[in-house]
């Protein structure tokens, strides 16, 4: 097998509703989709969602970054099996580490390229994408036992900033549909978080797990005070409570609060993860495949968390289409120890999922494993054309 061409698409995915949190309000998302073509004609697909406030890049960085990367040197060699494909992708970097000490700038673009190549390789080898986890050289304990990989996974629900009526309605639906977990966005200006959480807890009842996400809205100085009135409602975790620039200070704040801290914007790379472990700034990692630079880099973050005795969430980004949903499904069905699982929101969130298959979770958030070769999806070419803003091909032969 050998990569003969990569084609990048800047796509604009309209959302079905406005998504609002403390860091951003969004009605659409600009994403990068990449198609990989092998010399045997096999095609694979990848996706990444640039977020300037997370990893620094925006969609306008995508094509210049790909033009400046030496793609022929990175992927011009032949590879014969999954192990050699993984090795090839692991060596690929868009930005020299010396120019990016956190090693996260361009992560979403790298993710789209990596997924497309791995998808194409797995399709050519006639194996499902989840086989990557079994072939990846990570620490023992990361892989699910073989008997567990064929079982459905369960996603959690989410409640964003909305009116009191819509919030109560969403909470009733979460309870009615049988979800066991939900995330609630907090920290939005002019919203009373205590009233919101009280309303949601009163509606969903005492059994459903509630975690909150502040999207960097608070500070190390006021975090304990912000959390104190929320603790009686049984909050299981607080995600990224402070801006990344303050995240080192969470090591001291953790001693003052009882709610476990999860890092998100401050957890985008191996240097981020190792610093968090060294300083003791968190209890959980929020691992998102696009934000963290791809499937392989995300596996390495799981290994770091496992070795440090930390828990982890497999998160998602607003506006993911079926491509990233499929990658997340393969991750969730093959990686052990995921405490919270997010994703597969297509039917509820995006107007163009880009895949023929609808991967949206079902009742109670349950969704089956994907067993077909590669990501197990079929790209809807007409939908891709409808949302494409620009495209560029990168021949490698």
TIMARKE-787614 format. One record per residue (C-alpha): residue in one letter; z, y, x. Coordinates in steps of 0.5 Angstrom, whole numbers, plus 500, padded with zeros to 3 digits. Each point is the difference from the previous one (the first is absolute). Example, Ala and Ser with C-alpha at 12.3 -4.5 7.8 and 13.67 -1.06 7.14 Angstrom:
BEGIN
A,516,491,525
S,498,507,502
// end
This chain:
BEGIN
X,500,500,500
X,499,507,502
X,500,507,497
X,493,503,499
X,502,506,496
X,506,504,497
X,498,505,494
X,505,505,498
X,501,503,493
X,504,506,498
X,502,499,493
X,503,504,495
X,504,496,495
X,502,504,494
X,507,498,497
X,502,498,493
X,506,505,500
X,503,505,504
X,505,497,505
X,505,505,502
X,506,499,505
X,504,505,505
X,494,500,506
X,494,500,495
X,496,501,494
X,494,496,499
X,494,499,495
X,496,496,505
X,500,497,507
X,495,501,505
X,499,493,504
X,496,496,505
X,497,494,498
X,496,496,506
X,495,494,500
X,500,495,505
X,493,496,501
X,500,494,505
X,494,497,503
X,500,494,495
X,499,505,495
X,507,500,497
X,504,506,498
X,507,502,500
X,503,506,497
X,506,505,502
X,504,506,497
X,504,506,502
X,504,506,497
X,500,505,505
X,507,505,499
X,501,506,504
X,507,500,498
X,501,493,502
X,496,498,506
X,497,507,502
X,492,498,498
X,496,502,494
X,494,497,498
X,495,505,504
X,503,497,506
X,497,493,498
X,493,501,503
X,501,504,506
X,506,495,502
X,495,494,499
X,494,504,504
X,505,501,506
X,503,493,500
X,496,495,504
X,499,495,495
X,494,496,504
X,506,499,505
X,505,498,495
X,496,496,496
X,494,498,503
X,502,493,503
X,499,494,496
X,506,496,497
X,500,493,498
X,507,499,496
X,505,504,496
X,505,500,506
X,494,504,505
X,499,504,494
X,507,502,499
X,500,501,508
X,494,505,499
X,503,504,495
X,507,501,503
X,497,503,506
X,496,505,496
X,503,507,500
X,497,507,498
X,504,505,503
X,503,499,508
X,508,499,499
X,501,505,505
X,497,505,495
X,504,498,494
X,507,497,502
X,502,498,493
X,493,496,501
X,499,501,492
X,494,506,500
X,494,496,497
X,504,494,497
X,496,500,494
X,493,501,503
X,502,494,505
X,503,496,494
X,493,500,496
X,497,498,506
X,504,494,502
X,500,498,493
X,493,500,499
X,499,496,507
X,506,495,498
X,497,499,493
X,493,499,502
X,503,495,505
X,504,496,495
X,494,500,496
X,495,497,505
X,506,495,502
X,501,498,492
X,507,501,501
X,505,505,496
X,502,506,503
X,507,498,499
X,499,495,506
X,500,506,505
X,508,500,499
X,500,492,502
X,496,502,506
X,503,506,502
X,505,500,506
X,506,503,497
X,507,497,500
X,503,494,496
X,502,502,493
X,495,505,499
X,495,495,496
X,502,497,494
X,500,492,499
X,494,497,499
X,503,498,493
X,501,507,498
X,493,503,501
X,497,497,494
X,505,503,495
X,499,507,497
X,504,506,502
X,503,506,496
X,499,507,501
X,505,505,498
X,499,506,495
X,500,508,502
X,502,506,496
X,497,506,503
X,502,508,498
X,499,501,492
X,502,502,494
X,507,497,497
X,496,497,494
X,495,497,505
X,505,498,505
X,504,496,494
X,494,497,497
X,498,498,507
X,507,497,501
X,499,496,493
X,494,497,502
X,503,498,507
X,505,496,496
X,496,497,495
X,495,498,505
X,505,496,504
X,500,504,507
X,506,498,504
X,499,506,505
X,498,508,499
X,499,505,505
X,502,507,497
X,498,507,504
X,505,505,501
X,501,507,503
X,494,503,496
X,502,508,500
X,502,502,493
X,502,492,498
X,507,498,498
X,501,494,504
X,506,498,497
X,498,500,493
X,493,497,502
X,504,494,503
X,505,500,494
X,494,500,495
X,497,494,504
X,506,496,501
X,502,501,493
X,493,497,497
X,499,494,505
X,507,498,500
X,504,497,506
X,496,494,502
X,494,504,503
X,500,502,507
X,499,507,501
X,498,504,507
X,499,507,501
X,494,503,504
X,502,508,502
X,493,501,504
X,504,504,506
X,503,505,495
X,507,500,502
X,503,501,507
X,505,497,504
X,505,505,498
X,500,499,493
X,498,493,499
X,507,497,499
X,501,505,494
X,493,499,497
X,502,492,500
X,507,501,498
X,499,501,492
X,494,495,500
X,504,494,503
X,504,498,493
X,493,498,498
X,499,495,505
X,495,502,504
X,498,495,505
X,496,504,505
X,498,507,502
X,493,501,503
X,498,505,505
X,506,505,498
X,498,505,505
X,494,503,504
X,498,496,506
X,502,505,505
X,507,499,497
X,500,493,500
X,504,498,507
X,506,504,496
X,500,494,495
X,504,496,505
X,506,504,499
X,499,501,492
X,500,492,499
X,507,500,502
X,502,505,494
X,496,497,495
X,500,493,496
X,492,500,498
X,496,496,505
X,494,505,503
X,493,498,501
X,495,503,504
X,493,502,498
X,497,506,503
X,504,499,506
X,498,493,501
X,492,500,501
X,500,496,507
X,503,495,505
X,503,506,504
X,503,503,493
X,503,493,499
X,503,499,506
X,503,507,500
X,503,499,493
X,503,493,503
X,503,503,506
X,503,506,497
X,502,497,493
X,497,504,496
X,498,496,494
X,502,493,496
X,493,499,498
X,492,501,502
X,495,502,495
X,494,497,503
X,493,502,497
X,494,497,503
X,496,506,500
X,505,505,502
X,502,495,506
X,493,499,503
X,498,493,496
X,502,493,499
X,502,498,507
X,504,506,502
X,504,499,493
X,501,493,502
X,503,503,507
X,505,504,496
X,502,495,496
X,502,496,506
X,504,506,503
X,504,501,493
X,501,492,500
X,503,500,507
X,504,506,499
X,503,497,494
X,497,505,495
X,497,500,494
X,493,502,498
X,496,502,494
X,492,499,499
X,498,507,497
X,493,503,498
X,497,507,500
X,498,503,494
X,493,499,498
X,499,493,504
X,494,497,497
X,499,492,499
X,498,500,508
X,507,502,502
X,503,496,494
X,497,494,503
X,503,501,507
X,507,501,497
X,500,494,496
X,498,495,506
X,505,504,504
X,505,499,494
X,499,492,499
X,500,499,507
X,506,504,503
X,507,498,499
X,506,504,498
X,497,506,497
X,505,503,496
X,496,505,495
X,492,499,499
X,496,506,498
X,492,500,498
X,495,497,496
X,500,506,495
X,493,501,499
X,500,499,492
X,505,506,500
X,498,505,505
X,493,500,502
X,494,501,497
X,495,496,505
X,503,494,503
X,494,499,504
X,501,492,499
X,497,496,494
X,507,496,500
X,505,503,497
X,506,499,504
X,505,504,496
X,507,496,499
X,502,497,493
X,506,499,496
X,507,501,504
X,495,502,506
X,498,493,502
X,493,499,503
X,497,494,503
X,498,499,507
X,493,501,502
X,497,493,503
X,492,502,501
X,498,501,507
X,501,507,503
X,504,505,495
X,497,496,494
X,497,506,497
X,493,502,498
X,498,508,501
X,497,503,494
X,494,504,504
X,499,504,494
X,507,503,500
X,500,501,507
X,493,504,499
X,504,504,495
X,506,502,504
X,496,501,507
X,500,507,503
X,497,498,507
X,499,494,504
X,498,499,507
X,498,493,503
X,502,498,507
X,495,495,503
X,503,495,505
X,494,497,503
// end
